[in-house]
Amino acid sequence: MMDDPATKPIAIGIPWYTRAAYPDILEIMVDSATFPRDFDEWRQKAEATEMRVESEGTAAVRAMIDPEEFPHWCHTHGLRMDGEARGKFASLTAFNAVKSAH
């Protein structure tokens, strides 16, 4: 079955963190037990995801999550600080990146 180009996303947001922020990210996320403990291990996995997305012809947008601002964003949107919230934040970041490019 071939993918329908009309339904293929233009961009996909990938939650992204800085090395300096990573320890704080591990502290605030309710599902932090699912994260690699080591930043370099996380980054390797994130970059592999980024390359896979781009190899499929979709733009990968790094959605930088700030551990000081993300709790407020989650509260404003009625979300827990978990994978669902990170996914929504990343999707919104990608949407805004595409919107501002056009």
C-alpha positions as CSV (number, residue, x, y, z in Angstrom):
1,M,0.0,0.0,0.0
2,M,1.4,3.4,-1.0
3,D,1.3,6.4,1.2
4,D,-1.1,9.1,0.0
5,P,1.1,12.3,-0.4
6,A,-2.0,14.3,0.5
7,T,-2.0,12.8,4.0
8,K,1.7,12.9,4.6
9,P,2.8,15.6,7.1
10,I,5.0,18.4,5.9
11,A,6.8,18.5,9.2
12,I,7.0,16.5,12.4
13,G,8.1,18.0,15.7
14,I,10.6,16.2,17.8
15,P,10.9,17.1,21.5
16,W,14.4,18.4,22.0
17,Y,16.5,19.4,25.0
18,T,19.9,21.0,25.7
19,R,22.6,19.2,27.6
20,A,22.3,21.8,30.4
21,A,18.6,21.4,30.7
22,Y,18.5,17.6,30.6
23,P,18.9,17.0,34.3
24,D,16.0,19.4,35.0
25,I,13.9,17.7,32.3
26,L,14.4,14.4,34.1
27,E,13.2,16.0,37.3
28,I,10.0,17.5,36.0
29,M,8.7,14.9,33.6
30,V,6.2,12.5,35.3
31,D,7.4,9.7,32.9
32,S,11.1,10.4,33.3
33,A,11.7,6.7,34.1
34,T,11.3,6.1,30.4
35,F,14.1,8.5,29.5
36,P,17.7,7.5,29.1
37,R,19.6,8.6,32.2
38,D,22.5,9.9,30.0
39,F,22.1,12.9,27.7
40,D,24.3,11.5,25.0
41,E,22.2,8.3,24.8
42,W,19.1,10.4,24.6
43,R,20.6,12.6,21.9
44,Q,21.7,9.6,19.8
45,K,18.2,8.2,19.9
46,A,16.7,11.6,19.1
47,E,19.1,12.2,16.1
48,A,18.2,8.7,14.8
49,T,14.5,9.6,14.9
50,E,15.3,12.9,13.2
51,M,17.2,11.2,10.4
52,R,14.4,8.6,9.9
53,V,11.8,11.3,9.6
54,E,13.8,13.2,7.1
55,S,14.7,10.1,5.1
56,E,10.9,9.6,4.7
57,G,10.7,13.1,3.0
58,T,9.3,14.9,6.0
59,A,10.9,17.9,7.7
60,A,12.0,17.3,11.3
61,V,11.5,20.3,13.5
62,R,13.4,20.3,16.8
63,A,10.9,21.5,19.5
64,M,13.1,22.9,22.2
65,I,11.5,22.2,25.6
66,D,12.6,24.5,28.4
67,P,12.2,23.0,31.8
68,E,11.3,26.4,33.3
69,E,8.6,27.2,30.7
70,F,7.2,23.8,29.9
71,P,5.4,23.3,33.3
72,H,3.5,26.6,32.7
73,W,2.7,25.5,29.1
74,C,1.3,22.2,30.4
75,H,-0.7,23.9,33.1
76,T,-2.2,26.4,30.6
77,H,-3.2,23.5,28.3
78,G,-4.5,21.2,31.1
79,L,-1.8,18.6,30.5
80,R,0.5,16.5,32.7
81,M,4.2,16.8,31.9
82,D,4.5,13.6,30.0
83,G,4.8,12.1,26.5
84,E,1.4,13.3,25.4
85,A,2.3,16.9,26.4
86,R,5.7,16.7,24.7
87,G,4.1,15.3,21.6
88,K,1.5,18.1,21.5
89,F,4.1,20.8,22.2
90,A,6.3,19.3,19.4
91,S,3.4,19.2,16.9
92,L,2.5,22.8,17.7
93,T,6.1,23.8,17.2
94,A,6.3,22.1,13.8
95,F,2.9,23.6,12.8
96,N,4.1,27.1,13.7
97,A,7.4,26.5,11.9
98,V,5.6,25.5,8.7
99,K,3.1,28.3,9.0
100,S,5.8,31.0,9.4
101,A,7.7,29.6,6.4
102,H,4.8,30.2,4.1
